[in-house]
Amino acid sequence: MLLELQQIIVKPGQQMLLQDISWQQLENILDEMGERRAARISYSNGWLEIMVPLPEHEKDKELIGDLVKILLEILQIDFEPFGSTTLKNERSRQAVEPDTSFYIQNQAAVIGKNRIDLNIDPPPDLAIEIDITSRTPFENYEILGVPELWRHTQQGLEISVLREGKYIKSEFSPNFPNIPIVELVNEYVQQCLTIGRSQAMRNFRDWVKNNLS
């Protein structure tokens, strides 16, 4: 008996793992799930994980994405935000949906595009994962060649930088050299919890203008 996608129920904060999923089946599942959905997918060599984030996961995703946008805009760095677009490469049989992503060095290559095909497009310069439920194997991002990955956990921000095909932890961000990104993100995420998002964002804008621009 074939299992229909609409029969699959994944509750927020939970994952479902499916095996022996072909690339065409993956494409069909993505089409059926559609663009506007809560679920995220991760695919590697026939294994498909479907995850539905918790509400606090989505809140942190928006917050950290907005901090990055504020930095880029005030520093007048051109960028293209791609949110949780599906990053996929059929040749390497890998696909993943970050919580949010940015083209910075390679922004000119994706202007005007709505979808990314890593068979022909470069990977985003920065991908961000909110890991409240502790998912995210890094292998997808390594194989797809994403040069910088941020992972925000309950312990704070971790930066991983791609070196010779493998991620190494770093205290610094190649996309934001000479800026204390880990300390900044951790501080202003905490401010959002104590004084509210609006005031924390105003404080962050002021800090960037006073210290970096």
Steps between C-alpha positions, in 0.01 A plus 500: 500500500635840403514764771351833397681810619183646652481195727828594664460711814807653661438705812697821576840418644500147356671335205410216266772303321425317173745272318548389139352822361607555138584842362178505298301407810671788682402741223142372511486540879633855478241585234220351707612676819511832316691820573289630789540239768632466850695177441871496410675219317849355499597238239818297462556195281148364527430603859235770543435680826184710538498734802239747624654780708374614838356855521806624693718359221325725247530801729877455539536447125337834423696677771846382393415554132399859582827559686692390190290725275557801727877440490509467123276800438680740734839387367361546145591146396296369208317175575212280393301327778367155411331393821445125527516433127579140404869452424537190285747329271383191315853389409603480865153376611477767768232750594444713808288794609679738735292711734630802313781573255680787333695560182764766572819452296294316236192722512539617140470140377149455641336838442151443361491129585225346710642149520851367541643203311846416629572308180548844344474763776757566772398409855400780739791667676328464837244249623340517845346215698300538820563177682258496792407139426860396422471394140727612215773261403763719338583256221234644266648847523856372466421300186300790352796730566337766721805696620359622832237347726358654816329276751307662782434269794381556855867557586535782245648550152755264343679585176631227269723586204569266208867406466606236246149357489447475878359741755718632777368708788600864493464797733488731199282537191667526158195693380540752784875520566616700803148502648430307826203316348464230765490750785269736312243238403496346846464840668216628285310171500512525879389864485195395300399271786543769765401833344310387189587467135431859390726663759772236452504564125524877554790439738672277243458759224650765727794275592579423136478867398715615792764228477518379140371758251 
